[in-house]
Amino acid sequence: MLAKLGVEVSCSDIFGAWGSAWLDELALPRPYAGKVASLRQLTGWLTSEITALEQVTAGQLAGHDAYRAVQELPGIGPVLGAIIVAEVGDITRFRHPARLSSWAGLTPGTMSPMPR
């Protein structure tokens, strides 16, 4: 919406402290000002809901060994860790790491094209 109005955004996190203060000072014409205010309110509500759900999930999985282990991988945080643990389920059903990789679709199949 800001781009549509030709407003250049000079911060990387428009919903952070600096971006929020900048948006507070921004004089936008109607109906854009109302729309931006509405979107900011919705973003705030969704952020607080996500935070609450992250805390509940982390609390439920706090004693789960696989949940802690998977988060040791680079790029895997609490949310993605919970998704992986939920998707994989009981890890002992895979006799070897290659079986898990195959199940997850991370290894090429026999019908995959050969690399060039």
DSSP file (Angstrom, degrees, kcal/mol; ACC not computed):
  #  RESIDUE AA STRUCTURE BP1 BP2  ACC     N-H-->O    O-->H-N    N-H-->O    O-->H-N    TCO  KAPPA ALPHA  PHI   PSI    X-CA   Y-CA   Z-CA
    1    1 A M     >        0   0    0      0, 0.0     4,-1.3     0, 0.0     6,-0.2   0.000 360.0 360.0 360.0 -40.7    0.0    0.0    0.0
    2    2 A L  T  4> +     0   0    0      1,-0.2     5,-2.9     2,-0.2     4,-0.4   0.897 360.0  52.1 -64.8 -39.3    2.9    2.4    0.8
    3    3 A A  T >45S+     0   0    0      1,-0.2     3,-1.3     3,-0.2    -1,-0.2   0.892 104.3  57.1 -62.9 -38.8    4.5    1.6   -2.5
    4    4 A K  T 345S+     0   0    0      1,-0.3    -1,-0.2     2,-0.1    -2,-0.2   0.843 109.0  46.1 -59.7 -33.5    1.2    2.4   -4.3
    5    5 A L  T 3<5S-     0   0    0     -4,-1.3    -1,-0.3    -3,-0.3    -2,-0.2   0.468 118.6-112.9 -88.1  -2.2    1.4    5.8   -2.6
    6    6 A G  T < 5 +     0   0    0     -3,-1.3     2,-0.6    -4,-0.4    -3,-0.2   0.706  64.4 151.5  78.0  20.6    5.0    6.3   -3.6
    7    7 A V      < -     0   0    0     -5,-2.9     2,-0.4    -6,-0.2    -1,-0.3  -0.767  39.5-140.5 -88.6 120.2    6.2    6.2    0.1
    8    8 A E        -     0   0    0     -2,-0.6     2,-0.6    -3,-0.1    -5,-0.0  -0.678   7.6-145.8 -83.3 127.8    9.7    4.8    0.4
    9    9 A V        -     0   0    0     -2,-0.4     5,-0.0     1,-0.1    10,-0.0  -0.839  16.9-178.5 -94.6 121.3   10.3    2.5    3.3
   10   10 A S        +     0   0    0     -2,-0.6     2,-0.3     9,-0.0    -1,-0.1   0.252  54.8  77.0-107.4  12.8   13.8    2.9    4.6
   11   11 A C        -     0   0    0      1,-0.1     3,-0.3     8,-0.0    -2,-0.0  -0.898  68.6-139.7-122.3 154.9   13.8    0.3    7.4
   12   12 A S  S    S+     0   0    0     -2,-0.3     2,-0.5     1,-0.2     3,-0.1   0.766  97.4  42.8 -83.2 -25.0   14.1   -3.4    7.3
   13   13 A D    >   +     0   0    0      1,-0.1     3,-1.6     2,-0.0     6,-0.7  -0.815  60.7 176.9-124.5  90.9   11.5   -4.2   10.0
   14   14 A I  T 3  S+     0   0    0     -2,-0.5     9,-0.2     1,-0.3    -1,-0.1   0.705  84.4  51.7 -68.0 -18.4    8.5   -1.9    9.5
   15   15 A F  T 3  S+     0   0    0      4,-0.1    -1,-0.3    -3,-0.1     2,-0.0   0.362  93.6  93.3-100.3   5.2    6.7   -3.7   12.4
   16   16 A G  S <> S-     0   0    0     -3,-1.6     4,-2.6     1,-0.0     5,-0.2  -0.133  99.4 -83.4 -81.1-173.2    9.6   -3.2   14.8
   17   17 A A  H  > S+     0   0    0      2,-0.2     4,-2.1     1,-0.2     5,-0.2   0.926 129.2  43.3 -61.6 -47.8   10.0   -0.3   17.2
   18   18 A W  H  > S+     0   0    0      1,-0.2     4,-2.4     2,-0.2    -1,-0.2   0.938 116.1  47.8 -65.5 -45.7   11.5    2.1   14.7
   19   19 A G  H  > S+     0   0    0     -6,-0.7     4,-2.6     1,-0.2    -2,-0.2   0.879 110.6  51.8 -63.2 -38.5    9.1    1.1   12.0
   20   20 A S  H  X S+     0   0    0     -4,-2.6     4,-2.1     2,-0.2    -1,-0.2   0.915 110.9  47.1 -64.7 -43.3    6.1    1.5   14.3
   21   21 A A  H  X S+     0   0    0     -4,-2.1     4,-1.4    -5,-0.2    -2,-0.2   0.898 112.2  51.2 -64.0 -39.5    7.2    5.0   15.3
   22   22 A W  H  X S+     0   0    0     -4,-2.4     4,-0.9     1,-0.2     3,-0.3   0.923 110.0  48.6 -63.2 -44.7    7.8    5.9   11.7
   23   23 A L  H  < S+     0   0    0     -4,-2.6     3,-0.5    -9,-0.2    -1,-0.2   0.866 106.1  58.2 -64.0 -35.9    4.3    4.6   10.7
   24   24 A D  H  < S+     0   0    0     -4,-2.1    -1,-0.2     1,-0.2    -2,-0.2   0.864 110.7  42.8 -60.2 -35.5    2.8    6.6   13.6
   25   25 A E  H  < S+     0   0    0     -4,-1.4     2,-0.3    -3,-0.3    -1,-0.2   0.599  89.2 109.6 -86.7 -12.6    4.3    9.8   12.2
   26   26 A L     <  -     0   0    0     -4,-0.9     2,-0.9    -3,-0.5    -3,-0.0  -0.487  60.6-147.1 -72.4 126.2    3.4    9.1    8.6
   27   27 A A        +     0   0    0     -2,-0.3    -1,-0.1     6,-0.0    -2,-0.1  -0.818  25.7 176.2 -96.4 102.5    0.6   11.3    7.2
   28   28 A L        -     0   0    0     -2,-0.9     5,-0.1     1,-0.0     2,-0.1  -0.825  28.3-116.4-107.1 145.5   -1.4    9.2    4.8
   29   29 A P    >>  -     0   0    0      0, 0.0     4,-1.8     0, 0.0     3,-0.7  -0.341  51.6 -62.7 -72.9 159.8   -4.5   10.3    2.9
   30   30 A R  T 34 S+     0   0    0      1,-0.3     0, 0.0     2,-0.2     0, 0.0  -0.575 117.3  22.5 -74.0 145.5   -7.9    8.6    3.5
   31   31 A P  T 3> S+     0   0    0      0, 0.0     4,-2.0     0, 0.0    -1,-0.3  -0.972 120.6  59.8 -89.2   4.1   -8.8    5.7    3.0
   32   32 A Y  H <> S+     0   0    0     -3,-0.7     4,-2.9     1,-0.2     5,-0.2   0.872 100.3  56.0 -63.8 -39.1   -5.1    4.5    3.1
   33   33 A A  H  X S+     0   0    0     -4,-1.8     4,-2.2     1,-0.2    -1,-0.2   0.913 109.7  46.9 -59.9 -42.4   -4.5    5.7    6.7
   34   34 A G  H  > S+     0   0    0      2,-0.2     4,-2.4     1,-0.2    -1,-0.2   0.888 112.3  49.6 -66.0 -39.6   -7.5    3.7    7.9
   35   35 A K  H  X S+     0   0    0     -4,-2.0     4,-2.6     2,-0.2    -2,-0.2   0.918 111.2  48.3 -66.7 -43.6   -6.3    0.6    6.0
   36   36 A V  H  X S+     0   0    0     -4,-2.9     4,-2.4     2,-0.2    -2,-0.2   0.916 112.3  49.8 -62.6 -42.4   -2.8    0.8    7.3
   37   37 A A  H  X S+     0   0    0     -4,-2.2     4,-2.1    -5,-0.2    -2,-0.2   0.913 111.6  48.7 -61.9 -42.6   -4.1    1.3   10.9
   38   38 A S  H  X S+     0   0    0     -4,-2.4     4,-2.4     2,-0.2    -2,-0.2   0.909 111.9  48.2 -63.6 -43.1   -6.4   -1.8   10.4
   39   39 A L  H  X S+     0   0    0     -4,-2.6     4,-2.6     2,-0.2    -2,-0.2   0.876 110.5  51.6 -66.5 -37.4   -3.5   -3.9    9.0
   40   40 A R  H  X S+     0   0    0     -4,-2.4     4,-2.2     2,-0.2    -1,-0.2   0.901 110.7  48.6 -65.4 -40.3   -1.2   -2.8   11.9
   41   41 A Q  H  X S+     0   0    0     -4,-2.1     4,-2.3     2,-0.2    -2,-0.2   0.924 112.9  47.4 -64.8 -44.4   -3.9   -3.8   14.4
   42   42 A L  H  X S+     0   0    0     -4,-2.4     4,-2.8     2,-0.2     5,-0.2   0.905 111.0  51.5 -63.5 -42.5   -4.5   -7.2   12.7
   43   43 A T  H  X S+     0   0    0     -4,-2.6     4,-2.5     1,-0.2    -1,-0.2   0.904 110.0  50.2 -61.4 -42.1   -0.7   -7.8   12.6
   44   44 A G  H  X S+     0   0    0     -4,-2.2     4,-2.0     2,-0.2    -2,-0.2   0.917 111.7  47.4 -62.0 -44.6   -0.4   -7.1   16.3
   45   45 A W  H  X S+     0   0    0     -4,-2.3     4,-2.1     2,-0.2    -2,-0.2   0.935 113.7  47.1 -63.4 -47.1   -3.3   -9.4   17.1
   46   46 A L  H  X S+     0   0    0     -4,-2.8     4,-2.8     1,-0.2     5,-0.2   0.896 110.0  53.9 -63.4 -39.7   -1.8  -12.2   14.9
   47   47 A T  H  X S+     0   0    0     -4,-2.5     4,-2.4    -5,-0.2    -1,-0.2   0.911 109.7  47.1 -61.3 -42.1    1.7  -11.7   16.4
   48   48 A S  H  X S+     0   0    0     -4,-2.0     4,-2.0     2,-0.2    -1,-0.2   0.870 112.3  49.7 -70.5 -34.5    0.3  -12.1   20.0
   49   49 A E  H  X S+     0   0    0     -4,-2.1     4,-2.4     2,-0.2    -2,-0.2   0.921 111.9  48.4 -65.7 -44.1   -1.7  -15.2   19.0
   50   50 A I  H  X S+     0   0    0     -4,-2.8     4,-2.5     1,-0.2    -2,-0.2   0.913 110.9  51.1 -62.5 -43.4    1.4  -16.8   17.3
   51   51 A T  H  X S+     0   0    0     -4,-2.4     4,-2.1    -5,-0.2    -1,-0.2   0.917 110.6  48.6 -60.9 -44.4    3.5  -16.0   20.4
   52   52 A A  H  X S+     0   0    0     -4,-2.0     4,-2.1     1,-0.2    -2,-0.2   0.917 112.9  47.2 -62.8 -43.8    1.0  -17.6   22.7
   53   53 A L  H  X S+     0   0    0     -4,-2.4     4,-2.6     1,-0.2    -2,-0.2   0.870 109.6  53.8 -67.6 -36.2    0.8  -20.7   20.5
   54   54 A E  H  X S+     0   0    0     -4,-2.5     4,-2.7     2,-0.2    -1,-0.2   0.909 109.7  48.6 -62.0 -41.3    4.6  -20.9   20.3
   55   55 A Q  H  X S+     0   0    0     -4,-2.1     4,-2.2     2,-0.2    -2,-0.2   0.906 112.1  47.7 -66.6 -41.8    4.8  -20.9   24.1
   56   56 A V  H  X S+     0   0    0     -4,-2.1     4,-2.2     2,-0.2    -2,-0.2   0.933 114.5  46.7 -64.0 -45.9    2.1  -23.6   24.5
   57   57 A T  H  X S+     0   0    0     -4,-2.6     4,-1.9     1,-0.2    -2,-0.2   0.928 112.4  49.1 -62.6 -46.7    3.8  -25.8   21.9
   58   58 A A  H  < S+     0   0    0     -4,-2.7     4,-0.4     1,-0.2    -1,-0.2   0.887 111.4  50.9 -61.7 -38.6    7.3  -25.3   23.4
   59   59 A G  H >< S+     0   0    0     -4,-2.2     3,-0.7     1,-0.2     4,-0.3   0.897 110.7  47.9 -64.8 -41.1    5.9  -26.1   26.9
   60   60 A Q  H 3< S+     0   0    0     -4,-2.2     3,-0.3     1,-0.2    -1,-0.2   0.813 119.4  39.0 -70.1 -29.8    4.3  -29.3   25.6
   61   61 A L  T >< S+     0   0    0     -4,-1.9     3,-2.0    -5,-0.2    -1,-0.2   0.324  82.0 109.1-102.0   7.4    7.4  -30.4   23.8
   62   62 A A  T <  S+     0   0    0     -3,-0.7    -1,-0.2    -4,-0.4    -2,-0.1   0.842  85.8  39.5 -56.0 -37.7    9.9  -29.3   26.5
   63   63 A G  T 3  S+     0   0    0     -4,-0.3     2,-0.7    -3,-0.3    -1,-0.3   0.329  88.1 114.5 -94.2   8.2   10.8  -32.8   27.6
   64   64 A H    <>  -     0   0    0     -3,-2.0     4,-1.9     1,-0.2     5,-0.2  -0.708  52.9-158.3 -86.6 114.8   10.8  -34.3   24.0
   65   65 A D  H  > S+     0   0    0     -2,-0.7     4,-2.7     1,-0.2     5,-0.2   0.898  91.3  50.1 -59.7 -43.8   14.3  -35.4   23.0
   66   66 A A  H  > S+     0   0    0      1,-0.2     4,-2.8     2,-0.2    -1,-0.2   0.871 107.6  55.0 -65.8 -35.8   13.6  -35.3   19.3
   67   67 A Y  H  > S+     0   0    0      2,-0.2     4,-1.0     1,-0.2    -1,-0.2   0.925 112.7  42.0 -62.4 -45.1   12.2  -31.8   19.6
   68   68 A R  H  < S+     0   0    0     -4,-1.9     4,-0.3    -7,-0.2     3,-0.2   0.908 115.7  50.7 -67.3 -41.2   15.4  -30.5   21.3
   69   69 A A  H >< S+     0   0    0     -4,-2.7     3,-1.6     1,-0.2     4,-0.3   0.912 106.5  52.5 -65.7 -43.5   17.7  -32.5   18.9
   70   70 A V  H >< S+     0   0    0     -4,-2.8     3,-1.2     1,-0.3    -1,-0.2   0.791 101.1  62.3 -66.7 -26.5   16.1  -31.3   15.7
   71   71 A Q  T 3< S+     0   0    0     -4,-1.0    -1,-0.3     1,-0.3     5,-0.2   0.590  87.8  72.3 -75.3  -8.7   16.5  -27.7   16.8
   72   72 A E  T <  S+     0   0    0     -3,-1.6    -1,-0.3    -4,-0.3    -2,-0.2   0.668  78.7  95.3 -75.6 -16.2   20.3  -28.2   16.9
   73   73 A L  S X  S-     0   0    0     -3,-1.2     3,-1.9    -4,-0.3     2,-0.1  -0.539  93.8 -98.2 -74.5 139.5   20.2  -28.2   13.0
   74   74 A P  T 3  S+     0   0    0      0, 0.0    -1,-0.1     0, 0.0     3,-0.1  -0.346 107.5  15.7 -58.6 132.1   20.9  -24.8   11.4
   75   75 A G  T 3  S+     0   0    0      1,-0.2     2,-0.7    -4,-0.1     5,-0.1   0.406  94.8 117.0  87.5  -1.9   17.8  -23.0   10.5
   76   76 A I    <   +     0   0    0     -3,-1.9    -1,-0.2    -5,-0.2    -3,-0.0  -0.884  38.3 170.5-104.4 114.0   15.4  -25.1   12.6
   77   77 A G     >  -     0   0    0     -2,-0.7     4,-2.4    -3,-0.1     5,-0.2  -0.280  51.6 -74.1-105.1-166.0   13.7  -23.1   15.4
   78   78 A P  H  > S+     0   0    0      0, 0.0     4,-1.9     0, 0.0     5,-0.1   0.874 126.9  45.5 -62.3 -40.2   10.9  -24.0   17.8
   79   79 A V  H  > S+     0   0    0      2,-0.2     4,-2.1     1,-0.2     5,-0.2   0.969 117.8  40.7 -71.4 -52.3    8.1  -23.8   15.3
   80   80 A L  H  > S+     0   0    0      1,-0.2     4,-2.6     2,-0.2     5,-0.2   0.872 113.5  56.6 -64.0 -35.3    9.7  -25.7   12.5
   81   81 A G  H  X S+     0   0    0     -4,-2.4     4,-2.4     1,-0.2    -1,-0.2   0.914 107.3  48.1 -59.8 -43.7   11.1  -28.2   15.1
   82   82 A A  H  X S+     0   0    0     -4,-1.9     4,-2.3     2,-0.2    -2,-0.2   0.888 111.4  50.7 -64.5 -39.5    7.5  -28.9   16.3
   83   83 A I  H  X S+     0   0    0     -4,-2.1     4,-2.5     2,-0.2    -2,-0.2   0.923 111.0  48.0 -64.8 -43.9    6.3  -29.4   12.7
   84   84 A I  H  X S+     0   0    0     -4,-2.6     4,-2.8     2,-0.2     5,-0.3   0.935 112.4  48.3 -62.9 -46.6    9.1  -31.8   12.0
   85   85 A V  H  X S+     0   0    0     -4,-2.4     4,-2.2     1,-0.2    -1,-0.2   0.900 113.4  48.1 -61.6 -41.0    8.5  -33.8   15.2
   86   86 A A  H  < S+     0   0    0     -4,-2.3    -1,-0.2    -5,-0.2    -2,-0.2   0.903 114.8  45.2 -66.7 -40.5    4.7  -33.9   14.5
   87   87 A E  H  < S+     0   0    0     -4,-2.5    -2,-0.2    -5,-0.2    -1,-0.2   0.919 117.3  42.4 -68.8 -44.7    5.2  -35.0   10.9
   88   88 A V  H  < S+     0   0    0     -4,-2.8     2,-0.3     1,-0.2    -2,-0.2   0.895  84.3 177.4 -72.2 -40.7    7.9  -37.7   11.6
   89   89 A G     <  +     0   0    0     -4,-2.2     2,-0.8    -5,-0.3    -1,-0.2  -0.540  59.9  18.5  73.3-136.2    6.2  -39.1   14.7
   90   90 A D    >   -     0   0    0     -2,-0.3     3,-1.6     1,-0.2     4,-0.1  -0.589  67.1-162.3 -74.8 108.0    8.0  -42.1   16.2
   91   91 A I  G >  S+     0   0    0     -2,-0.8     3,-1.9     1,-0.3    -1,-0.2   0.744  81.0  74.3 -64.2 -24.4   11.5  -41.9   14.8
   92   92 A T  G 3  S+     0   0    0      1,-0.3    -1,-0.3     3,-0.0    -2,-0.1   0.627  77.5  75.7 -69.1 -10.8   12.2  -45.6   15.7
   93   93 A R  G <  S+     0   0    0     -3,-1.6     2,-0.6     1,-0.1    -1,-0.3   0.645  84.9  73.9 -73.2 -11.8   10.0  -46.7   12.9
   94   94 A F    <   -     0   0    0     -3,-1.9    -1,-0.1    -4,-0.1     6,-0.0  -0.910  68.1-163.9-102.6 116.5   12.9  -45.8   10.6
   95   95 A R  S    S+     0   0    0     -2,-0.6    -1,-0.1     1,-0.1    -2,-0.0   0.741  74.6  19.1 -71.6 -22.8   15.7  -48.4   10.9
   96   96 A H  S >> S-     0   0    0      1,-0.1     4,-1.3     0, 0.0     3,-1.2  -0.989  78.8-114.4-147.4 149.0   18.2  -46.1    9.2
   97   97 A P  H 3> S+     0   0    0      0, 0.0     4,-2.5     0, 0.0     5,-0.2   0.830 115.1  62.6 -55.1 -32.1   18.6  -42.4    8.5
   98   98 A A  H 3> S+     0   0    0      1,-0.2     4,-2.3     2,-0.2     5,-0.2   0.851  99.6  54.0 -63.2 -33.0   18.4  -43.1    4.8
   99   99 A R  H <> S+     0   0    0     -3,-1.2     4,-2.7     2,-0.2    -1,-0.2   0.907 109.1  47.5 -67.3 -40.8   14.9  -44.5    5.3
  100  100 A L  H  X S+     0   0    0     -4,-1.3     4,-2.3     2,-0.2    -2,-0.2   0.921 111.9  50.5 -64.5 -43.1   13.8  -41.3    7.0
  101  101 A S  H  <>S+     0   0    0     -4,-2.5     5,-2.9     2,-0.2     6,-0.6   0.904 112.4  47.0 -61.1 -41.8   15.4  -39.2    4.2
  102  102 A S  H ><5S+     0   0    0     -4,-2.3     3,-1.3     3,-0.2    -2,-0.2   0.931 111.3  50.4 -65.7 -45.9   13.6  -41.3    1.6
  103  103 A W  H 3<5S+     0   0    0     -4,-2.7    -2,-0.2     1,-0.3    -1,-0.2   0.874 110.2  51.1 -58.7 -38.2   10.3  -41.0    3.4
  104  104 A A  T 3<5S-     0   0    0     -4,-2.3    -1,-0.3    -5,-0.2    -2,-0.2   0.529 116.0-115.9 -79.3  -5.4   10.7  -37.2    3.6
  105  105 A G  T < 5S+     0   0    0     -3,-1.3    -3,-0.2    -4,-0.4    -2,-0.1   0.763  79.1 125.7  78.3  24.7   11.4  -37.0   -0.1
  106  106 A L      < +     0   0    0     -5,-2.9    -4,-0.2    -6,-0.2    -5,-0.1   0.475  58.8  64.6 -95.6  -2.7   14.9  -35.8    0.4
  107  107 A T  S    S-     0   0    0     -6,-0.6     2,-0.1    -5,-0.2    -2,-0.0  -0.921  91.9-104.0-119.2 146.8   16.6  -38.5   -1.7
  108  108 A P        -     0   0    0      0, 0.0     2,-0.1     0, 0.0    -2,-0.1  -0.415  35.5-137.8 -69.2 142.7   16.2  -39.0   -5.5
  109  109 A G    >   -     0   0    0     -2,-0.1     3,-1.2    -4,-0.1    -7,-0.0  -0.336  28.1 -98.8 -89.9 177.1   13.9  -41.9   -6.5
  110  110 A T  T 3  S+     0   0    0      1,-0.3    -1,-0.1    -2,-0.1     0, 0.0   0.745 123.8  52.7 -70.0 -21.8   14.5  -44.4   -9.2
  111  111 A M  T 3  S+     0   0    0      2,-0.1    -1,-0.3     3,-0.0     3,-0.1   0.398  84.7 112.9 -94.1   3.3   12.2  -42.4  -11.6
  112  112 A S  S <  S-     0   0    0     -3,-1.2     2,-0.1     1,-0.1     0, 0.0  -0.469  78.0-102.3 -74.2 146.1   14.1  -39.1  -11.0
  113  113 A P        -     0   0    0      0, 0.0    -1,-0.1     0, 0.0    -2,-0.1  -0.382  40.4-105.9 -65.8 147.3   15.9  -37.7  -13.9
  114  114 A M        -     0   0    0      1,-0.1     2,-0.1    -3,-0.1    -3,-0.0  -0.491  37.2-108.0 -71.9 140.0   19.7  -38.2  -13.9
  115  115 A P              0   0    0      0, 0.0    -1,-0.1     0, 0.0    -3,-0.0  -0.401 360.0 360.0 -67.1 148.5   21.7  -35.1  -13.0
  116  116 A R              0   0    0     -2,-0.1    -2,-0.0    -3,-0.1     0, 0.0   0.429 360.0 360.0 -95.2 360.0   23.6  -33.6  -16.0
